[in-house]
Amino acid sequence: MVVEETCTMHLDMDMDLDLELEIDLAMECAPIGRTVKSALIRAQSESRVIVGLSAAINVLSKSPEGSLFCLMAVPKDGDSATHMHEVLLEAFCYENDIYVIKVDDATKLSRILGQETVESCCLVQKTWAGNLQDEEEEDKLTKAENQLVDYCEAHWDAPQHPIVQLPAV
């Protein structure tokens, strides 16, 4: 399932179900790809982005509690070693309550991050503001990061996570 930037879905349902579905569809219809791009650009300007599969694994092995999001591009066929690393990284992230966001294209992800090489993965680190309690720390998230947390929470228990379509760069 690929989540596009705009909603093109139309449903013919009973009126009593419309209100219930409206909240769920609002999340699906949001321009989530642009939200991802905005969060990445902001985090990168604050030096909170770790780019690359090896770098991400290295950081997570030392301090997983410092990561907020793990963005992973859809794997290409043929590279089984990289695919195994990505599957293990994804499982590790879920085990450590790090939000995993799957994106449609490694090239777009790399361009957003200003990379010259194509990278299939990046981590967005949390903002550390000293000794804050959890409630206060949540307030330190940017608007885009809060929207991504809501998006991830809405899909946390889904059997198949949607693939976010990043905007063209």
DSSP file (Angstrom, degrees, kcal/mol; ACC not computed):
  #  RESIDUE AA STRUCTURE BP1 BP2  ACC     N-H-->O    O-->H-N    N-H-->O    O-->H-N    TCO  KAPPA ALPHA  PHI   PSI    X-CA   Y-CA   Z-CA
    1    1 A M              0   0    0      0, 0.0   162,-3.1     0, 0.0     2,-0.5   0.000 360.0 360.0 360.0 125.7    0.0    0.0    0.0
    2    2 A V  E     -a  163   0A   0    160,-0.2     2,-0.7   162,-0.0   162,-0.2  -0.924 360.0-145.5-108.5 127.4    1.5    3.4   -1.0
    3    3 A V  E     -a  164   0A   0    160,-3.1   162,-2.4    -2,-0.5     2,-0.1  -0.835  21.7-156.9 -93.2 116.5    0.3    6.5    0.7
    4    4 A E        -     0   0    0     -2,-0.7    28,-0.4     2,-0.2    29,-0.1  -0.318  28.1-104.0 -88.6 174.4    0.2    9.3   -1.8
    5    5 A E  S    S+     0   0    0     26,-0.2     2,-0.3    27,-0.1    29,-0.1   0.785 102.2  33.7 -71.9 -27.9    0.4   13.0   -1.2
    6    6 A T  S    S-     0   0    0     25,-0.1     2,-0.5    26,-0.0    -2,-0.2  -0.902  87.2-108.8-127.6 158.2   -3.3   13.7   -1.8
    7    7 A C        +     0   0    0     22,-0.4    22,-0.1    -2,-0.3    -2,-0.0  -0.721  34.8 165.5 -89.7 128.3   -6.3   11.6   -1.2
    8    8 A T        +     0   0    0     -2,-0.5     2,-0.4     2,-0.0    -1,-0.1   0.163  41.2 117.5-120.6  15.0   -8.1   10.2   -4.3
    9    9 A M        -     0   0    0     16,-0.1     2,-0.4     2,-0.0    -2,-0.0  -0.695  40.4-173.4 -90.8 133.4  -10.2    7.8   -2.4
   10   10 A H        -     0   0    0     -2,-0.4     2,-0.4     2,-0.0    -2,-0.0  -0.994   5.0-165.8-126.1 132.2  -14.0    8.1   -2.5
   11   11 A L        -     0   0    0     -2,-0.4     2,-0.7     2,-0.0    -2,-0.0  -0.949  15.5-155.2-122.2 138.4  -16.3    5.9   -0.4
   12   12 A D        +     0   0    0     -2,-0.4     2,-0.3     6,-0.0    -2,-0.0  -0.912  42.3 142.1-108.1 102.6  -20.0    5.3   -0.6
   13   13 A M        -     0   0    0     -2,-0.7     5,-0.1     1,-0.1    -2,-0.0  -0.841  55.8 -74.6-135.9 170.0  -21.1    4.3    2.9
   14   14 A D    >>  -     0   0    0     -2,-0.3     4,-1.0     1,-0.1     3,-0.9  -0.308  45.2-116.3 -62.8 151.4  -23.9    4.8    5.3
   15   15 A M  H 3> S+     0   0    0      1,-0.2     4,-0.8     2,-0.2     3,-0.4   0.840 112.2  58.8 -61.6 -36.0  -24.1    8.2    7.0
   16   16 A D  H 34 S+     0   0    0      1,-0.2     4,-0.5     2,-0.2    -1,-0.2   0.754 107.6  47.0 -69.8 -22.4  -23.5    6.8   10.5
   17   17 A L  H <> S+     0   0    0     -3,-0.9     4,-2.3     2,-0.1    -1,-0.2   0.674  95.4  76.8 -87.9 -18.9  -20.1    5.3    9.4
   18   18 A D  H  X S+     0   0    0     -4,-1.0     4,-1.9    -3,-0.4    -2,-0.2   0.912  93.8  47.6 -59.7 -45.6  -19.0    8.5    7.6
   19   19 A L  H  X S+     0   0    0     -4,-0.8     4,-0.9     1,-0.2    -1,-0.2   0.910 112.3  49.9 -64.4 -41.4  -18.0   10.3   10.8
   20   20 A E  H  > S+     0   0    0     -4,-0.5     4,-0.7     1,-0.2     3,-0.3   0.895 115.8  42.1 -63.1 -41.4  -16.1    7.3   12.2
   21   21 A L  H  X S+     0   0    0     -4,-2.3     4,-2.9     1,-0.2     5,-0.3   0.726  98.5  75.6 -79.0 -22.1  -14.1    6.9    9.0
   22   22 A E  H  X S+     0   0    0     -4,-1.9     4,-1.8    -5,-0.2    -1,-0.2   0.879  95.5  49.0 -59.3 -39.5  -13.5   10.6    8.5
   23   23 A I  H  X S+     0   0    0     -4,-0.9     4,-1.2    -3,-0.3    -1,-0.2   0.928 113.4  46.1 -66.4 -45.6  -10.9   10.7   11.2
   24   24 A D  H  X S+     0   0    0     -4,-0.7     4,-1.6     1,-0.2     3,-0.2   0.905 113.6  48.7 -64.0 -41.9   -9.1    7.7    9.8
   25   25 A L  H  X S+     0   0    0     -4,-2.9     4,-2.6     1,-0.2    -1,-0.2   0.828 102.1  63.1 -69.1 -31.0   -9.2    9.0    6.2
   26   26 A A  H  X S+     0   0    0     -4,-1.8     4,-0.8    -5,-0.3    -1,-0.2   0.901 105.4  46.4 -60.5 -39.2   -7.9   12.4    7.3
   27   27 A M  H >< S+     0   0    0     -4,-1.2     3,-0.6    -3,-0.2    -1,-0.2   0.916 114.7  46.6 -68.0 -42.8   -4.7   10.8    8.4
   28   28 A E  H 3< S+     0   0    0     -4,-1.6    -2,-0.2     1,-0.2    -1,-0.2   0.811 113.3  49.7 -67.8 -30.2   -4.4    8.8    5.2
   29   29 A C  H 3< S+     0   0    0     -4,-2.6   -22,-0.4    -5,-0.1    -1,-0.2   0.562  84.9 110.0 -89.3  -8.7   -5.2   11.8    3.0
   30   30 A A  S << S-     0   0    0     -4,-0.8     2,-2.8    -3,-0.6     3,-0.3  -0.307  86.0-106.6 -65.9 150.7   -2.7   14.1    4.7
   31   31 A P    >>  +     0   0    0      0, 0.0     4,-1.6     0, 0.0     3,-0.6  -0.402  55.7 162.8 -75.4  68.9    0.3   15.1    2.6
   32   32 A I  H 3>  +     0   0    0     -2,-2.8     4,-2.5   -28,-0.4     5,-0.2   0.795  65.0  61.4 -65.6 -30.3    2.5   12.8    4.7
   33   33 A G  H 3> S+     0   0    0     -3,-0.3     4,-2.0     1,-0.2    -1,-0.2   0.903 106.6  45.6 -62.4 -40.9    5.3   12.8    2.1
   34   34 A R  H <> S+     0   0    0     -3,-0.6     4,-2.5     2,-0.2    -1,-0.2   0.841 110.4  54.7 -69.9 -33.1    5.8   16.5    2.4
   35   35 A T  H  X S+     0   0    0     -4,-1.6     4,-2.5     2,-0.2    -2,-0.2   0.909 107.9  49.3 -65.8 -41.9    5.6   16.2    6.2
   36   36 A V  H  X S+     0   0    0     -4,-2.5     4,-2.5     2,-0.2    -2,-0.2   0.936 111.8  48.8 -60.1 -46.8    8.5   13.6    6.1
   37   37 A K  H  X S+     0   0    0     -4,-2.0     4,-2.5     1,-0.2     5,-0.2   0.924 111.7  49.0 -60.3 -45.3   10.5   15.9    3.9
   38   38 A S  H  X S+     0   0    0     -4,-2.5     4,-2.2     1,-0.2    -1,-0.2   0.916 112.0  48.0 -61.4 -45.1    9.9   18.9    6.2
   39   39 A A  H  X S+     0   0    0     -4,-2.5     4,-2.6     1,-0.2    -1,-0.2   0.893 112.4  49.7 -64.0 -39.9   10.9   16.9    9.3
   40   40 A L  H  X S+     0   0    0     -4,-2.5     4,-2.5     2,-0.2    -2,-0.2   0.921 110.9  48.2 -65.0 -44.5   14.0   15.6    7.6
   41   41 A I  H  X S+     0   0    0     -4,-2.5     4,-2.0     2,-0.2    -2,-0.2   0.918 114.7  45.9 -64.0 -43.1   15.2   19.0    6.5
   42   42 A R  H  X S+     0   0    0     -4,-2.2     4,-1.1    -5,-0.2    -2,-0.2   0.941 114.1  47.4 -65.2 -47.3   14.6   20.5   10.0
   43   43 A A  H  <>S+     0   0    0     -4,-2.6     5,-2.8     1,-0.2     3,-0.3   0.879 111.3  52.0 -62.6 -37.3   16.3   17.6   11.7
   44   44 A Q  H ><5S+     0   0    0     -4,-2.5     3,-1.6     1,-0.2    -1,-0.2   0.888 105.1  54.4 -67.3 -38.0   19.3   17.8    9.3
   45   45 A S  H 3<5S+     0   0    0     -4,-2.0    -1,-0.2     1,-0.3    -2,-0.2   0.758 110.9  47.4 -65.7 -22.5   19.7   21.5   10.0
   46   46 A E  T 3<5S-     0   0    0     -4,-1.1    -1,-0.3    -3,-0.3    -2,-0.2   0.251 117.5-115.2 -99.2  10.1   19.9   20.6   13.7
   47   47 A S  T < 5S+     0   0    0     -3,-1.6    -3,-0.2    -5,-0.1    -2,-0.1   0.882  79.4 125.3  57.3  43.6   22.4   17.8   13.0
   48   48 A R      < +     0   0    0     -5,-2.8    77,-3.6    -8,-0.1     2,-0.5   0.163  41.3  97.9-113.9  16.0   20.0   15.1   14.2
   49   49 A V  E     -B  124   0A   0     -6,-0.3     2,-0.6    75,-0.2    75,-0.2  -0.917  51.3-163.8-112.2 129.7   20.1   12.9   11.1
   50   50 A I  E     -B  123   0A   0     73,-2.3    73,-2.7    -2,-0.5     2,-0.4  -0.959  18.0-156.4-107.7 119.5   22.2    9.7   10.8
   51   51 A V  E     +B  122   0A   0     -2,-0.6    71,-0.2    71,-0.2     4,-0.2  -0.829  46.6  34.4-106.4 133.1   22.4    8.7    7.1
   52   52 A G  S  > S-     0   0    0     69,-2.7     4,-2.3    -2,-0.4     5,-0.2   0.069  77.6 -98.9 107.6 146.9   23.2    5.2    5.8
   53   53 A L  H  > S+     0   0    0      2,-0.2     4,-2.4     1,-0.2     5,-0.2   0.927 119.8  45.7 -63.3 -49.0   22.4    1.7    6.9
   54   54 A S  H  > S+     0   0    0      1,-0.2     4,-2.4     2,-0.2    -1,-0.2   0.914 114.2  48.3 -63.8 -43.8   25.8    1.0    8.5
   55   55 A A  H  > S+     0   0    0     -4,-0.2     4,-2.5     2,-0.2    -1,-0.2   0.901 111.8  50.3 -63.4 -40.7   25.8    4.3   10.4
   56   56 A A  H  X S+     0   0    0     -4,-2.3     4,-2.7     2,-0.2     5,-0.2   0.925 111.1  47.7 -63.6 -45.3   22.3    3.7   11.6
   57   57 A I  H  X S+     0   0    0     -4,-2.4     4,-2.1     1,-0.2    -1,-0.2   0.908 111.6  51.5 -62.5 -41.9   23.1    0.3   12.9
   58   58 A N  H  X S+     0   0    0     -4,-2.4     4,-0.9     2,-0.2    -2,-0.2   0.929 112.8  44.2 -60.9 -47.3   26.2    1.6   14.6
   59   59 A V  H >X S+     0   0    0     -4,-2.5     4,-2.6     1,-0.2     3,-0.6   0.919 113.9  50.1 -65.2 -44.1   24.3    4.4   16.4
   60   60 A L  H 3< S+     0   0    0     -4,-2.7    -1,-0.2     1,-0.2    -2,-0.2   0.835 104.8  57.5 -66.3 -32.0   21.4    2.1   17.4
   61   61 A S  H 3< S+     0   0    0     -4,-2.1    -1,-0.2    -5,-0.2    -2,-0.2   0.790 114.7  38.6 -68.6 -25.5   23.7   -0.5   18.8
   62   62 A K  H << S-     0   0    0     -4,-0.9    -2,-0.2    -3,-0.6    -1,-0.2   0.861 138.2  -1.1 -92.1 -41.3   25.2    2.1   21.2
   63   63 A S    ><  +     0   0    0     -4,-2.6     3,-1.4    -5,-0.1    -2,-0.2  -0.529  56.9 168.5-153.9  80.2   22.1    4.1   22.2
   64   64 A P  G >  S+     0   0    0      0, 0.0     3,-1.7     0, 0.0    -4,-0.1   0.772  74.9  71.9 -65.3 -25.0   18.7    3.2   20.7
   65   65 A E  G 3  S+     0   0    0      1,-0.3    -5,-0.1    -5,-0.1    61,-0.0   0.648  88.2  64.5 -67.4 -13.0   16.8    5.4   23.1
   66   66 A G  G <  S+     0   0    0     -3,-1.4    60,-3.0    -7,-0.1     2,-0.4   0.498  85.6  90.0 -87.0  -3.9   18.1    8.5   21.3
   67   67 A S  E <   +C  125   0A   0     -3,-1.7    58,-0.2    58,-0.3     3,-0.1  -0.760  42.1 175.1-102.2 141.1   16.3    7.7   18.0
   68   68 A L  E     +     0   0A   0     56,-3.1    31,-1.8    -2,-0.4     2,-0.3   0.811  68.6  16.8-104.5 -49.3   12.8    8.9   17.1
   69   69 A F  E     -Cd 124  99A   0     55,-1.6    55,-2.6    29,-0.2     2,-0.5  -0.944  51.7-160.2-129.3 149.1   12.3    7.7   13.5
   70   70 A C  E     -Cd 123 100A   0     29,-2.9    31,-2.7    -2,-0.3     2,-0.5  -0.977  15.7-160.8-124.1 115.6   13.9    5.3   11.2
   71   71 A L  E     -Cd 122 101A   0     51,-2.8    51,-2.0    -2,-0.5     2,-0.4  -0.854  11.2-176.6 -99.6 128.3   13.2    6.0    7.5
   72   72 A M  E     -Cd 121 102A   0     29,-2.4    31,-2.8    -2,-0.5    49,-0.2  -0.986  18.7-136.8-129.5 130.2   13.7    3.1    5.2
   73   73 A A  E     - d   0 103A   0     47,-3.0    31,-0.2    -2,-0.4     3,-0.1  -0.498  42.1 -88.5 -78.8 153.2   13.4    3.0    1.4
   74   74 A V        -     0   0    0     29,-1.6    32,-0.3    -2,-0.2    -1,-0.1  -0.436  55.5-111.1 -59.7 128.7   11.7    0.1   -0.3
   75   75 A P        -     0   0    0      0, 0.0     2,-0.3     0, 0.0    -1,-0.1  -0.311  24.1-126.0 -68.6 146.9   14.4   -2.5   -0.9
   76   76 A K    >   -     0   0    0      1,-0.1     3,-0.8     3,-0.1     7,-0.1  -0.632  31.6-103.2 -86.6 149.6   15.6   -3.2   -4.4
   77   77 A D  T 3  S+     0   0    0     -2,-0.3    -1,-0.1     1,-0.2     3,-0.0  -0.412  95.5  37.5 -70.5 145.8   15.6   -6.8   -5.6
   78   78 A G  T 3  S+     0   0    0     -2,-0.1     2,-1.1     1,-0.1    -1,-0.2   0.020  83.7  93.2 110.5 -28.1   18.8   -8.7   -5.8
   79   79 A D    <>  +     0   0    0     -3,-0.8     4,-2.1     1,-0.2     5,-0.1  -0.720  42.8 169.4-102.7  86.1   20.9   -7.6   -2.8
   80   80 A S  H  > S+     0   0    0     -2,-1.1     4,-2.3     1,-0.2    -1,-0.2   0.827  72.7  56.2 -69.6 -32.3   20.0  -10.2   -0.2
   81   81 A A  H  > S+     0   0    0      2,-0.2     4,-1.9     1,-0.2    -1,-0.2   0.941 111.2  43.5 -65.0 -46.5   22.7   -9.1    2.3
   82   82 A T  H  > S+     0   0    0      1,-0.2     4,-2.5     2,-0.2    -2,-0.2   0.902 112.0  54.7 -64.1 -40.8   21.5   -5.6    2.4
   83   83 A H  H  X S+     0   0    0     -4,-2.1     4,-2.4     1,-0.2    -1,-0.2   0.905 107.0  50.2 -60.2 -42.1   17.9   -6.8    2.6
   84   84 A M  H  X S+     0   0    0     -4,-2.3     4,-2.3     2,-0.2    -1,-0.2   0.907 110.3  50.1 -63.4 -42.0   18.7   -9.0    5.6
   85   85 A H  H  X S+     0   0    0     -4,-1.9     4,-2.6     1,-0.2    -2,-0.2   0.913 111.3  49.2 -61.4 -42.4   20.4   -6.0    7.4
   86   86 A E  H  X S+     0   0    0     -4,-2.5     4,-2.6     2,-0.2    -2,-0.2   0.893 110.2  50.0 -65.7 -40.5   17.3   -3.9    6.7
   87   87 A V  H  X S+     0   0    0     -4,-2.4     4,-2.3     2,-0.2    -1,-0.2   0.922 113.4  46.0 -63.9 -44.0   14.9   -6.5    8.0
   88   88 A L  H  X S+     0   0    0     -4,-2.3     4,-2.5     2,-0.2    -2,-0.2   0.892 112.1  51.3 -66.1 -39.3   16.9   -6.9   11.2
   89   89 A L  H  X S+     0   0    0     -4,-2.6     4,-2.5     2,-0.2    -2,-0.2   0.923 110.1  49.6 -62.2 -44.5   17.2   -3.1   11.6
   90   90 A E  H  X S+     0   0    0     -4,-2.6     4,-2.2     2,-0.2    -2,-0.2   0.921 111.9  47.7 -61.2 -44.7   13.4   -2.8   11.2
   91   91 A A  H  X S+     0   0    0     -4,-2.3     4,-2.4     1,-0.2    -1,-0.2   0.904 111.0  51.6 -62.9 -41.7   12.8   -5.5   13.8
   92   92 A F  H  X S+     0   0    0     -4,-2.5     4,-1.6     1,-0.2    -2,-0.2   0.907 108.9  51.4 -61.7 -42.6   15.3   -3.8   16.2
   93   93 A C  H  <>S+     0   0    0     -4,-2.5     5,-3.0     1,-0.2     3,-0.2   0.924 110.8  46.9 -61.8 -45.3   13.5   -0.5   15.8
   94   94 A Y  H ><5S+     0   0    0     -4,-2.2     3,-1.3     1,-0.2    -1,-0.2   0.901 110.3  53.7 -63.8 -39.3   10.1   -2.0   16.6
   95   95 A E  H 3<5S+     0   0    0     -4,-2.4    -1,-0.2     1,-0.3    -2,-0.2   0.822 114.1  42.1 -62.6 -31.7   11.6   -3.8   19.6
   96   96 A N  T 3<5S-     0   0    0     -4,-1.6    -1,-0.3    -3,-0.2    -2,-0.2   0.126 116.4-109.9-105.6  18.7   13.0   -0.4   20.9
   97   97 A D  T < 5 +     0   0    0     -3,-1.3     2,-0.5     1,-0.2    -3,-0.2   0.857  65.8 149.3  56.3  41.3    9.8    1.7   20.1
   98   98 A I      < -     0   0    0     -5,-3.0     2,-0.3    -6,-0.1    -1,-0.2  -0.919  51.4-116.9-102.6 128.1   11.5    3.6   17.3
   99   99 A Y  E     -d   69   0A   0    -31,-1.8   -29,-2.9    -2,-0.5     2,-0.5  -0.470  25.7-152.0 -69.8 128.0    9.0    4.6   14.6
  100  100 A V  E     -d   70   0A   0     -2,-0.3     2,-0.5   -31,-0.2   -29,-0.2  -0.891  11.0-172.1-102.9 127.1    9.7    3.1   11.2
  101  101 A I  E     -d   71   0A   0    -31,-2.7   -29,-2.4    -2,-0.5     2,-0.5  -0.975  11.3-151.2-120.5 117.6    8.6    5.0    8.2
  102  102 A K  E     -de  72 163A   0     60,-0.6    62,-3.4    -2,-0.5     2,-0.3  -0.755  14.6-163.5 -90.1 131.1    8.9    3.2    4.8
  103  103 A V  E     -de  73 164A   0    -31,-2.8   -29,-1.6    -2,-0.5    62,-0.2  -0.780  23.4-123.1-115.6 160.4    9.4    5.5    1.9
  104  104 A D  S    S+     0   0    0     60,-2.1     2,-0.4    -2,-0.3    61,-0.1   0.703  86.6  27.6 -77.5 -22.4    9.0    4.8   -1.8
  105  105 A D     >  -     0   0    0      1,-0.1     4,-2.0   -32,-0.0    -1,-0.2  -0.955  48.8-156.8-153.0 125.0   12.4    5.7   -3.2
  106  106 A A  H  > S+     0   0    0     -2,-0.4     4,-2.5   -32,-0.3    13,-0.5   0.834  99.8  57.5 -65.8 -33.7   16.0    5.7   -1.9
  107  107 A T  H  > S+     0   0    0      2,-0.2     4,-2.2     1,-0.2    -1,-0.2   0.928 108.1  45.5 -65.1 -44.9   17.0    8.2   -4.6
  108  108 A K  H  > S+     0   0    0      2,-0.2     4,-2.5     1,-0.2    -2,-0.2   0.915 112.7  51.4 -63.7 -42.5   14.4   10.7   -3.4
  109  109 A L  H  X S+     0   0    0     -4,-2.0     4,-1.7     1,-0.2    -2,-0.2   0.923 111.3  47.6 -59.1 -45.4   15.4   10.1    0.2
  110  110 A S  H  <>S+     0   0    0     -4,-2.5     5,-2.9     9,-0.2     4,-0.4   0.877 111.1  50.8 -65.1 -39.0   19.1   10.8   -0.6
  111  111 A R  H ><5S+     0   0    0     -4,-2.2     3,-1.1     3,-0.2    -1,-0.2   0.903 107.4  52.7 -67.3 -40.6   18.3   13.9   -2.6
  112  112 A I  H 3<5S+     0   0    0     -4,-2.5    -1,-0.2     1,-0.3    -2,-0.2   0.890 112.5  46.3 -59.7 -38.2   16.2   15.3    0.3
  113  113 A L  T 3<5S-     0   0    0     -4,-1.7    -1,-0.3    -5,-0.2    -2,-0.2   0.478 114.7-119.1 -84.0  -2.6   19.2   14.7    2.6
  114  114 A G  T < 5 +     0   0    0     -3,-1.1     2,-0.3    -4,-0.4    -3,-0.2   0.779  57.9 157.2  72.0  26.8   21.6   16.2    0.1
  115  115 A Q      < -     0   0    0     -5,-2.9    -1,-0.2    -6,-0.1    -2,-0.1  -0.619  40.5-154.3 -86.9 143.1   23.6   13.0   -0.3
  116  116 A E  S    S+     0   0    0     -2,-0.3     2,-0.3     2,-0.1    -1,-0.1   0.755  83.8  57.6 -84.1 -26.7   25.7   12.4   -3.4
  117  117 A T  S    S-     0   0    0     -7,-0.1     2,-0.6     1,-0.0    -2,-0.1  -0.729  97.6-105.4-100.4 155.4   25.4    8.6   -2.9
  118  118 A V        -     0   0    0     -2,-0.3     2,-0.4     2,-0.0   -11,-0.1  -0.700  39.1-170.9 -83.2 121.5   22.1    6.8   -2.8
  119  119 A E        -     0   0    0     -2,-0.6    -9,-0.2   -13,-0.5   -10,-0.1  -0.924  18.2-159.1-115.4 138.7   21.3    5.7    0.8
  120  120 A S  S    S+     0   0    0     -2,-0.4   -47,-3.0     1,-0.1     2,-0.3   0.461  71.8  33.4 -95.1  -2.1   18.4    3.5    1.7
  121  121 A C  E     + C   0  72A   0    -49,-0.2   -69,-2.7   -15,-0.1     2,-0.3  -0.996  52.0 174.6-154.0 150.2   18.1    4.4    5.4
  122  122 A C  E     -BC  51  71A   0    -51,-2.0   -51,-2.8    -2,-0.3     2,-0.4  -0.978  18.9-140.1-154.0 155.3   18.4    7.3    7.9
  123  123 A L  E     -BC  50  70A   0    -73,-2.7   -73,-2.3    -2,-0.3     2,-0.6  -0.907   7.7-149.1-111.8 142.3   17.6    7.9   11.5
  124  124 A V  E     -BC  49  69A   0    -55,-2.6   -56,-3.1    -2,-0.4   -55,-1.6  -0.969  21.9-144.9-109.5 119.6   16.2   11.0   13.0
  125  125 A Q  E     - C   0  67A   0    -77,-3.6   -58,-0.3    -2,-0.6     2,-0.1  -0.441  18.5-105.4 -81.4 154.9   17.5   11.5   16.5
  126  126 A K        -     0   0    0    -60,-3.0     2,-0.6    -2,-0.1    -1,-0.1  -0.361  35.2-106.1 -71.7 157.7   15.5   13.0   19.4
  127  127 A T        -     0   0    0     10,-0.2     2,-0.6    -2,-0.1    13,-0.1  -0.782  32.2-149.4 -84.4 124.4   16.1   16.6   20.5
  128  128 A W        +     0   0    0     -2,-0.6     3,-0.1     1,-0.1   -62,-0.0  -0.867  24.1 169.5 -99.5 119.6   17.9   16.4   23.8
  129  129 A A        -     0   0    0     -2,-0.6     2,-0.3     1,-0.4    -1,-0.1  -0.154  53.5 -93.7-121.2  38.5   17.1   19.4   26.0
  130  130 A G  S    S-     0   0    0      1,-0.1     2,-1.4     2,-0.1    -1,-0.4  -0.624  86.0 -11.1  91.3-147.4   18.6   18.3   29.3
  131  131 A N  S    S+     0   0    0     -2,-0.3     2,-0.3    -3,-0.1    -1,-0.1  -0.547  82.1 153.7 -94.7  70.2   16.8   16.5   32.1
  132  132 A L        -     0   0    0     -2,-1.4     2,-0.1     1,-0.1    -2,-0.1  -0.677  42.9-118.3 -95.9 151.9   13.2   16.9   31.0
  133  133 A Q     >  -     0   0    0     -2,-0.3     4,-2.4     1,-0.1     3,-0.4  -0.440  37.1 -97.7 -81.6 165.6   10.4   14.5   31.9
  134  134 A D  H  > S+     0   0    0      1,-0.2     4,-1.8     2,-0.2     5,-0.1   0.855 122.0  51.9 -53.6 -42.3    8.6   12.6   29.1
  135  135 A E  H  > S+     0   0    0      1,-0.2     4,-0.8     2,-0.2    -1,-0.2   0.905 113.2  44.0 -64.7 -41.0    5.7   15.0   28.9
  136  136 A E  H  4 S+     0   0    0     -3,-0.4     4,-0.4     1,-0.2     3,-0.4   0.854 109.3  57.5 -71.2 -33.6    8.0   18.0   28.5
  137  137 A E  H >< S+     0   0    0     -4,-2.4     3,-1.3     1,-0.2     4,-0.2   0.851  99.0  59.7 -65.6 -34.1   10.2   16.2   26.0
  138  138 A E  H >< S+     0   0    0     -4,-1.8     3,-1.5     1,-0.3    -1,-0.2   0.852  97.8  59.7 -62.0 -33.8    7.1   15.6   23.8
  139  139 A D  T 3< S+     0   0    0     -4,-0.8    -1,-0.3    -3,-0.4    -2,-0.2   0.687  93.0  68.0 -67.4 -16.9    6.7   19.3   23.5
  140  140 A K  T <  S+     0   0    0     -3,-1.3    -1,-0.3    -4,-0.4    -2,-0.2   0.543  77.9 102.7 -81.3  -6.9   10.2   19.6   22.0
  141  141 A L  S <  S-     0   0    0     -3,-1.5   -15,-0.0    -4,-0.2     2,-0.0  -0.493  77.4-116.9 -73.8 146.1    9.1   17.8   18.8
  142  142 A T     >  -     0   0    0     -2,-0.2     4,-2.5     1,-0.1     5,-0.2  -0.284  29.5-103.4 -72.6 168.4    8.5   20.0   15.8
  143  143 A K  H  > S+     0   0    0      1,-0.2     4,-2.1     2,-0.2     5,-0.2   0.917 124.5  49.5 -59.1 -44.1    5.0   20.2   14.3
  144  144 A A  H  > S+     0   0    0      1,-0.2     4,-2.2     2,-0.2    -1,-0.2   0.900 110.3  50.4 -63.3 -41.0    6.1   17.9   11.5
  145  145 A E  H  > S+     0   0    0      2,-0.2     4,-2.4     1,-0.2    -1,-0.2   0.896 108.9  51.5 -65.7 -39.2    7.5   15.4   13.9
  146  146 A N  H  X S+     0   0    0     -4,-2.5     4,-2.3     2,-0.2    -1,-0.2   0.904 109.8  49.9 -61.9 -40.6    4.3   15.4   16.0
  147  147 A Q  H  X S+     0   0    0     -4,-2.1     4,-2.3     1,-0.2    -2,-0.2   0.893 111.2  49.3 -64.6 -39.0    2.3   14.7   12.8
  148  148 A L  H  X S+     0   0    0     -4,-2.2     4,-2.9     2,-0.2    -2,-0.2   0.883 108.6  52.4 -68.7 -37.2    4.7   11.8   11.9
  149  149 A V  H  X S+     0   0    0     -4,-2.4     4,-2.8     2,-0.2     5,-0.2   0.939 111.2  47.5 -61.5 -45.8    4.3   10.4   15.5
  150  150 A D  H  X S+     0   0    0     -4,-2.3     4,-2.0     2,-0.2    -2,-0.2   0.910 112.7  49.4 -60.7 -42.3    0.5   10.5   15.0
  151  151 A Y  H  X S+     0   0    0     -4,-2.3     4,-1.0     2,-0.2    -2,-0.2   0.930 113.1  46.1 -61.8 -46.6    0.8    8.9   11.6
  152  152 A C  H >X S+     0   0    0     -4,-2.9     4,-0.6     1,-0.2     3,-0.5   0.899 110.9  52.1 -65.4 -41.2    3.1    6.1   13.0
  153  153 A E  H >< S+     0   0    0     -4,-2.8     3,-0.7     1,-0.2     4,-0.4   0.883 105.7  55.6 -62.2 -38.0    0.9    5.5   16.0
  154  154 A A  H 3< S+     0   0    0     -4,-2.0    -1,-0.2     1,-0.2    -2,-0.2   0.781 118.7  33.3 -65.4 -26.3   -2.1    5.1   13.7
  155  155 A H  H X< S+     0   0    0     -4,-1.0     3,-1.3    -3,-0.5    -1,-0.2   0.315  86.2 108.2-110.9   6.7   -0.3    2.4   11.7
  156  156 A W  T << S+     0   0    0     -3,-0.7    -2,-0.1    -4,-0.6    -1,-0.1   0.884  88.0  34.0 -55.6 -46.2    1.7    0.8   14.5
  157  157 A D  T 3  S+     0   0    0     -4,-0.4    -1,-0.3    -3,-0.1    -2,-0.1   0.338  88.1 124.5 -94.8   7.4   -0.3   -2.4   14.7
  158  158 A A    <   -     0   0    0     -3,-1.3     3,-0.2     1,-0.1    -3,-0.1  -0.420  63.3-134.8 -67.8 140.2   -1.1   -2.7   11.0
  159  159 A P  S    S+     0   0    0      0, 0.0     2,-0.4     0, 0.0    -1,-0.1   0.841  96.8  28.5 -65.3 -31.3    0.0   -6.0    9.5
  160  160 A Q  S    S-     0   0    0     -5,-0.0    -3,-0.0    -3,-0.0    -2,-0.0  -0.977  84.3-139.5-132.6 120.3    1.4   -4.2    6.5
  161  161 A H        -     0   0    0     -2,-0.4    -5,-0.0    -3,-0.2   -60,-0.0  -0.550  26.1-111.4 -80.5 140.5    2.7   -0.6    6.9
  162  162 A P        -     0   0    0      0, 0.0     2,-0.6     0, 0.0   -60,-0.6  -0.271  23.7-123.7 -67.4 156.1    2.0    1.9    4.1
  163  163 A I  E     -ae   2 102A   0   -162,-3.1  -160,-3.1   -62,-0.1     2,-0.4  -0.909  23.8-134.7-103.0 122.3    4.8    3.2    2.0
  164  164 A V  E     -ae   3 103A   0    -62,-3.4   -60,-2.1    -2,-0.6     2,-0.8  -0.615  10.5-136.7 -81.8 129.7    5.0    6.9    2.0
  165  165 A Q        -     0   0    0   -162,-2.4  -132,-0.2    -2,-0.4  -131,-0.1  -0.777  20.8-145.6 -87.5 111.0    5.4    8.6   -1.4
  166  166 A L        -     0   0    0     -2,-0.8  -132,-0.1     1,-0.1  -161,-0.1  -0.426  23.8-102.4 -72.8 149.2    8.1   11.3   -1.0
  167  167 A P        -     0   0    0      0, 0.0    -1,-0.1     0, 0.0     2,-0.1  -0.382  44.5 -94.4 -68.9 152.6    7.7   14.4   -3.1
  168  168 A A              0   0    0      1,-0.1   -60,-0.0    -2,-0.1     0, 0.0  -0.402 360.0 360.0 -66.4 142.5    9.9   14.7   -6.2
  169  169 A V              0   0    0     -2,-0.1    -1,-0.1    -3,-0.1   -61,-0.0   0.356 360.0 360.0-117.3 360.0   13.1   16.6   -5.6
